[in-house]
Amino acid sequence: HISYSFFTPLTEIWISPETPSSSDNVTCSVDYDGIFDFYWQVNHEEVHNSTGEESILNSNYTKQGDLVDCIVYTPEGAWSDEFWIGQMSVYIE
């Protein structure tokens, strides 16, 4: 079984805003066109996931001081397994 990936470790994941407050929704996106699986963790516990071009974590999930991680995969397809792209972290100010 050979797996081909079109992504490199240079694929960038963005979280905005860069310094979110507890009242901000947090958006995670990838600098590559396509559909991705997004997994959100707050303090290392998964709280939300979605599939799309980007993902938004509602501010209801976070409070000041929380560590938020957005972990991104390519979706599993007919010819490919789910593939880890990377992750980005941010602290809630």
matplotlib code that plots the C-alpha trace (Angstrom):
import matplotlib.pyplot as plt

x = [0.0, 1.6, 0.3, 0.9, 0.5, 0.3, 1.0, 4.3, 5.3, 5.4, 1.6, 0.5, -2.4, -3.8, -5.7, -7.4, -7.5, -3.9, -4.6, -8.3, -10.2, -12.8, -15.6, -14.0, -15.0, -11.7, -11.2, -8.8, -7.9, -5.3, -3.2, -4.3, -7.5, -9.6, -11.8, -10.2, -11.2, -10.7, -10.5, -10.6, -9.2, -9.4, -6.8, -6.1, -9.8, -11.6, -14.6, -15.7, -14.9, -16.1, -15.2, -14.8, -12.5, -12.2, -13.6, -14.9, -14.8, -17.6, -16.5, -18.8, -16.1, -13.4, -12.5, -9.5, -6.3, -7.4, -5.1, -6.9, -5.5, -6.7, -5.6, -6.1, -6.4, -7.2, -10.6, -10.6, -11.5, -12.2, -8.5, -6.8, -6.7, -7.2, -3.8, -2.4, -1.6, -0.6, -1.9, -1.8, -2.2, -3.3, -4.0, -7.2, -6.2]
y = [0.0, 3.2, 6.5, 9.7, 13.1, 16.4, 18.2, 19.0, 20.2, 23.7, 23.7, 26.5, 26.4, 29.7, 30.6, 34.0, 36.2, 35.6, 36.7, 35.9, 36.9, 34.7, 36.5, 35.8, 33.0, 31.4, 30.5, 27.8, 27.7, 26.1, 27.9, 25.3, 25.0, 22.0, 20.3, 19.3, 17.7, 20.1, 18.9, 21.4, 20.8, 23.0, 22.1, 18.8, 17.7, 17.4, 19.8, 20.2, 19.0, 19.8, 19.3, 22.2, 24.8, 26.3, 25.8, 28.1, 27.3, 29.2, 31.4, 29.4, 26.6, 28.8, 31.0, 33.2, 31.2, 28.2, 26.5, 26.0, 23.5, 23.2, 19.8, 19.4, 16.2, 15.5, 13.7, 9.9, 9.2, 6.2, 5.9, 7.4, 7.3, 10.4, 12.1, 14.5, 17.9, 19.7, 21.7, 25.2, 26.4, 29.7, 30.8, 32.7, 36.1]
z = [0.0, -1.2, 0.0, -1.9, -0.3, -2.1, 1.2, 2.8, 6.2, 4.7, 4.3, 6.7, 9.1, 10.3, 13.4, 13.5, 15.4, 16.4, 20.0, 20.6, 23.7, 25.4, 23.4, 20.0, 17.7, 16.5, 12.8, 11.5, 7.8, 5.6, 2.9, 0.3, -1.6, -0.7, 1.9, 5.2, 8.5, 11.4, 15.0, 17.8, 21.3, 24.3, 27.0, 25.1, 25.1, 21.8, 21.8, 18.2, 14.7, 11.2, 7.6, 5.0, 3.7, 7.1, 10.6, 13.3, 17.0, 18.8, 21.7, 24.0, 24.0, 25.5, 28.4, 29.3, 29.7, 27.6, 25.2, 21.8, 19.2, 15.6, 14.2, 10.4, 8.3, 4.7, 4.7, 4.2, 0.6, -1.6, -2.5, 0.5, 4.3, 6.4, 6.4, 9.1, 7.7, 10.9, 13.8, 15.2, 18.8, 20.4, 23.9, 24.8, 26.1]

ax = plt.figure().add_subplot(projection="3d")
ax.plot(x, y, z, "-o")
ax.set_aspect("equal")
plt.show()
